[in-house]
Amino acid sequence: MLFRQITDSKLAQYAYLIGCQRTKEALLIDPERDIDRYLAIAAEEGLTITHVAETHIHADFLSGARGLAEATGARLFLSAEGEEAGWGSFWAKDREDVTFLRDGDTFRVGNIEITAVHSPGHTPEHLSYLVTDHGGGASTPMGIASGDFVFVGDLGRPDLLESAAGQAGAQDPAARALYDSVQRFLDLDDGLQVWPGHGAGSACGKALGAIPQSTVGYERAYNGSIDAARRGQEAFVDAILDAQPEPPLYFGRMKQQNRDGVPPLAALPTPRALSPQELADLAPEAVVIDTRADRSAFMAAHLPGALYSPLGKSFNTVVGSFVTDPATPLVLVAPEARIEEAVRDLVRIGYDNVQGYATYETLQAALDASGGETIPEVTFEDVVSRAPEAAVLDVRRLAEFGAGHVPGATNIAHTRLAGRLGDVPEGSPLYVHCQSGVRAAVAAAFLAREGRDVRYVGDGFPHYREIASGAVETGMPEAQTA
């Protein structure tokens, strides 16, 4: 049996290529939308992708299952569970190339047997897959592709249908279903390998480990969320729902599109290089995504209305949180050598209309000609001495805000800001801060685009604690503790 874990480091997502070396058939579990890389890896290994499976309806990326099946003629294997909760793969209902699976169903990929295990909680329809390598002489499973059920050190968060997809009242029963799924997981052999759907950095949990795989025994001993399940269902529900991070705004759209049908992607977009003059003459509906790593340089001069999203691990999350219409024409400011990387990041969350790009040199030439726009960068000394008419916006997570914040500040997590513009305080100027300056930078750029008189606090909150002379409040905002 051949086994390959294929990593998307930005979304901390793992897909799996599992192939029978005797028959050269292969299964791909949980593909993203740019499927050419899976086809290339399979070809390198001398395999043909004949089976495509999904663990669940994803919230953080668009599925490539349909595209991969149509490109290869592979058969699709999707969950038949969860329909009563409104979360079936409706897009695939009338297709003849689909096998819908329920708990205990099996299928074979050459001499490898795959057994579906219904493991609800993160989502109602969630399946995990036990893998048994009969070709290698095994009669019991080697591992379990656990999707977003069990991660290394954590479990898949059960609140997303409510917090991201807007399904009121969903998170408590989901947490209880997850508790029951954990009891089944604990019945598995300690030596069984665990192949999760995500690693550290994913927003699908709150404490995922950086190790790419584990075992049932290790998770039994050291997984904090599984440990909470040992204290009973009520204690588990409280623990698993506590302090989950605010989901990026685009998660709700991913859930809907993965359930109802992902837009086809014939090929990667190929944005064209723009000249300084073309950059200055962009149509008003175009949105510029400036990826420079230097936050202060962006604040000092940028194109009018540009969003700021460094091309690091949060690139997808930031664009997905601040560009609410996926059809928006996008223009990237990035090194030419990283344009394809950025385009792949964007199509994985449904932004296909990437029309152009400019290098940093082209940007500088455009700024030299026009001067660009500026956002004043300040420190926490300026926050402390602010005028009475000014306001403070804290864009950290709610849990961070609760642990200590500037008195009178408003809290909106940066990943939810575009959906809560009506809650942004009216004071002017508006001081925007976070813990270290990273999240505040992307939020300040967005608010400036929205016409607010913004001050970017390029300073760390620990510095505020040092200079605040005890003026640090704790506790949640009144509206969110009610």
N, C-alpha and C positions, 0 to 999 in steps of 0.2 A: 504494500500500500504506500502511495506517495501522499505526503501531507505538507501543505504550504499555508502558512498564515500570511495574508496580504494586508499590509497596514496603510491606512490613511492617517498620517501623523497629525494633521490639522484637526480633524474631527475625532481623533483617537479611536478610529473604527477598524475592526478586523473583519475581513472576509476570509473564507476558507476554501482552498482547492484540495479536494480529496479524490485521488485517482487510483484505479486498479491498474497496476503495472502489467498485468497479464493480458487484459482485454483492451487496455489503453482508453477506457472510458473514465470520465471524471465528473464529479459533482462540484458545483460552486454554490456556497452558502452565503447569502446576504451580500450580493454585488451592489456596488454603487453604479452610477449612471454612465460614467465613461468606461465602457466595457472593453475598449481596445487593449488595455493593460492586462486584463484577465486572459484574453485570447492569446496575447504574446507569451505570457507565462506558461499557459497550457501547451503552446507550441514548443517552447523551450524544453519542456518535460516530455514531449512526444505524446501528449494526451489530447483527446477530443472531449470538449465539454458536452456531455449528453444529458445531464440532469442539472436543474437549477432549483434551489430551495430557499425559502424565506423563513426566518424564525418568527417574524411578526410584522405588523404595519409600523414602519419606522417613523420617528418624530424628527430626527436630526439630519436626514439626507434623503434624496429621492432614490428610490430603488431602481436598479438596473436589471431586475429579473426579467421583465418583459422584453427589453431590448436584447438581452443576451440570448433568451430563448428564440427570438425571431431571427437573430443573426446566425445561430448555430443549428436550429432545428431541435434544440434540447427540449426535454419535457420539464414542465413546471410542477413543483410540489409546494402547495400552499396550505395554510391552515383552514380547516372547516369549522374550527371552534370559534366562539365569540360572536357569531352572527346575531344572536338574540340581543346582544349588547350594542349592536349597530356597527361592529368592527369586523366585517368580513371583507375579503378582497373582491369587491363588487365588480371591478373592472374585468375580472377573469371568468365571470360566471358562465358565459356562453362559449368559452373557448374549448376546443377539443384536445388541446395539448396540455391540459392541466389535470393533475390528480390532487384532489382535496383530501387532506389527512386529518384523522382524529387520533386521540390518545391510543397508543399501542399499535397503530398501523405501521407497516414496514414496506420498504422497497429496496431494491438491490442496484448497485453500481458495479457491474462486473462481479467480482467475488467479495464485495464489501456490502454488508447489510446495514441499513439505516432504519432506526426505530424512532418514531415520533413520540415525544412525551409532552402532554399538555401541562404547561407550567405558567398559569395565569397569575397576574398581579401587576407586573409592569404594564401589560395590556391584557384584555380578556382572551384574545386568540393565541397568545404566545405559545410556541412550540420550542422545545429543545430536541436535539437529535443525538441518540446513542449510536456510536459507530463501532461495528464489529468486523474485524478483518479476517474473514473466513479463508481468504487466499493465503494468508500467513499462518494458517493453522489454528486460529483462535476460535473459541466457542463462546466467549463472553466479551462484552464491550471493552474497548481500549480507552475510550474517552467520550465526553459529551460536549457537543457544540451548544453552549448554554445561552447564546444570544444575549438579550438584555435581562435575563433572569438572575444568574449568578455571575458577578464579576470577581476579580481577585480583590478580596478585602471588602466587598460591598455587594449590595443587591440593586437591581434595577428599580428606580424610583416609581412608586405607584400613583403619584399625584398628577401625571402629565395630562391625562384626559381632562382633568378639571382645570389645572393651572395653565395649560398650553392650548388645549382644544376647546375649552369653555363648557365642558359637560358637567354641569353643577351636580354636586353630591356624589361624584364618582370616586373620589380618592379614598374614602373610608372603606367601602366594600372592596376596593382594589387592594388595599393594604391587608385586609383580612384574607383575601384570596392568595396573596403573596405568602402570608403566614402558612397557609395550608400547603402551598407548593414547596416551601422550605422543609416541611415535615417529610415529604416524599424524597426530596434531595438527600436528606439525612439518612435515608434507608439505603443509599447507594454505597458501593464498596469504597473504602478509603483510598485505594490505589487508582481509582478511575481518574483519568486526566480531565481537567476542565478547560475548555477553549471558549473564552468569553467573546462577546460582541464588541466590547469597548475596553479601553484602558484609561490610565490617568489623563485627565484633561477633558474627558467627555462630560457633557451636561446631563447625561442620562442617569447619573447617580451623584453622590456627594463625597465619597471617600474612596474612589477607585484606586487600586494600586498600579504601579508602573510595570510590574512583572507581567509579561504577556500571557502566561498560562499558569495553571495551578493543578491541584488535585482535590478530590472531595475531602480527603483527610486533612489537608492543610487548611482548607476553608472551614471545615468543622472546628478546627482548633483555634483559628486566628481571625476569622471574618467577623467584624464587629456587629454587623447587622444580623448575621446568623446567631451570634451570641445573644442578641436581644430577643430572638425568638424563643430562646430557652426560658425566658422569664414569663412566658405566657402571652396569649394573643393581645390582650389590652396593652401590656407593656411594649410589645413589638409594634403595634399600630402607632403608639405615641412616639416611639423612637424613630421609626422609618419615615414618618411624616414631618419630623422636627427638622427645621433648618435646611430644607432642600433649597438649592439655589433657584432664583427666578429664571424660568426658561427663556431662551432667546425668542424674540417675537415671531420668527419664521417657523417655529416648531408646529404651530397650529396649521399652517398651510401645508407643511410636509405630511402631517397626518391625513389631511383631507385628500391630497393628491395621491398619496400611496394607496389609499383605500379606493378612490374613485377612478384613478387612471393617471399615470405619469405621462406628461407630454413627450412625444418621441424626440429623440436626439439622433439625427442622421450622422452628424460629425461634429467635432469640436468647432466652436466659432473661431474664426481667424481675423481678429481685429487688425486694422491697418495702422501703420505708423503715421502720426499726425505731425505737421510742421508747427512751429511756434504761432504762426498766424492762424492756422486752422484751430489750434487750441484756444486762441483768443476769441475766435468767431463761433464757438460751439452753439448749437441750438439750445434755447432755454430749457427744454425738457431733458437734455442730457445731464447725467450726474457724473461728476469726476470723482474717482476714488484715488486719493493720494496715499501712496504706501510708504512714504519715507519713514525710516526708523527714528529720525531726529525730531522729536515732538516740538522742541523749541524752534527749529527751523520752519516747521509747518506754521506755528503760531505767528512767526515773524513775517511770513509772506506765503500766500497760497492763492490759487485761482478762486475767483468769486464763487461762493456756494459749494466749494469742494468739501466732500466728506473725507475724514481721516481714518485710515485703517491700515496700520503697518502690516507688511506681508509676513507676519509670524503665525503662531498657532491659533490666534483668535481671529484671523482674517475673515473666514467664512461667517463666524458668529457675529462679528461687527456688521458686515455688509447685510447679513440676513436680519439683523435687528433694526437697521436704520433705513434700508431701501424697502419700503413696504409693497411696492408694485413690482413683481418680477419681470414685467415687460419693459421696465424703464431702460432706455438706452444708456449704457455705461461706457465710460472712458477711463482707462487705467493710467495712472502715473507710476511707472515701475521700470526697472532695468529690462532691457530687451530679452536678456537671458532668462528672465523669470515670468515672462508673459504667459507662456503655456501653463506653468504652474498655477498662476492666478486664474486663468480661464478654467482649468479643471476644478479648482476650488469653487468657482462660481456655478458651473453647470451642475455640480453635485447637489446644490441646494436650489436649482431651478432658475438661475440667471443666465439665459442664453443670448441675450441681446447685448453682447460686448462688441461695440462697434469700432473702437479705436484705442490707441495707446500712445503715450508720450514718455520718452525717457526722462531721467532727471535733468539731463543737459537741455533737452527741449523745453522742459518746464522752466528752467532757469532763464532761458532766452525769452520765453513769454513773459516771465515776471520782470525781467530787465526792461522790457518794452512797456509794460502796463503798470508795474508796481504791485499789483495784486492786492489782496486784502490781508488784514492783520487782526489777530485776537490778542489782547494784552495778556501777558503771562505774569502772575503774581505769586506771592508766598502766603503762608498762613499768618504772618504778621499783618498783611493787608486785610485778611479776613477779620482778624481781631479788631483792627482799627477802622473797619468799614463804616460808611455813612449810614444813618438810620433808615434811609429809603432803600438800601441795598438788601438783597436776599441771598440765601445760601442754599445750594442744591447739592445734596450728598448722593452720588450715584453708585455707592457700594451696595452690596447685598443687604437685605433687611436684617439678617442676623448680625452682620458687622455693625450696622447702624445701632441696633439695640444694645450692643456692647459698649457703645460710647460715641457721642456725636456732638457737634457744635450746637449749643442751645438755639432753638428757633429754626434749625435747618429742616428742610423738606427732604424726604428720602424717596427716590425713584431709582431702582436698579437700571444701569445703563442699557441692559438688554431689553427693557420694557418701555424705555423712554418715549419711543416713537408712537406708542399706543396710549400714552398718558400725557400728551402735551397740555391738556386742559388742567392737569394737576401741578404743572410747573409754576412756582411762585411768581407773582407779578413784579416783585421788586426789581429796581434797576439802579446800578448794574447787578447782574446775577453772577455770583461766585460759584463756580462748579468745581467740586473736589471729589477725590476718592481716597484710596489708601496710599497709593504711591504716585499717582499722576497719569497712569496708563489709561484707565477707564475714563477719567475726567477729560482727557484729550479728545477721545472720539465723541464723547457727549457734548463737549464745548463746540466742536466743529459742527455737529448736527444742529445745535441750538442757534448758532450764528447763522447757519443756512436758513433757519426758520425765522430769522429777523430779530432775535433777542440780543440785547447788549450784554455780552458775556465777558467774564474774566476767568481765564483758565488758571486754576491753582496747580502750578507745577511743583508741588511740594508733597511731602509725606505726612500722613495723619499723625504718626508718632511725634513729629515736630510740633504739631498743634498741642498735643498733650503736654509737651515740655513748656510751652509758652502760655498756656491757657489759664494758669494760676487756679486750677481746680474747676474751671468753667467747662466741664464735660458732663453732659447729660447721658443717662442710660435709659433703656426701655424702648418699646416699640411705638410707632406713630399711633395716635389715638384711633384713627380710622381702621387700622389693621389689627388692633387688639380687641375690638368690639366683638 
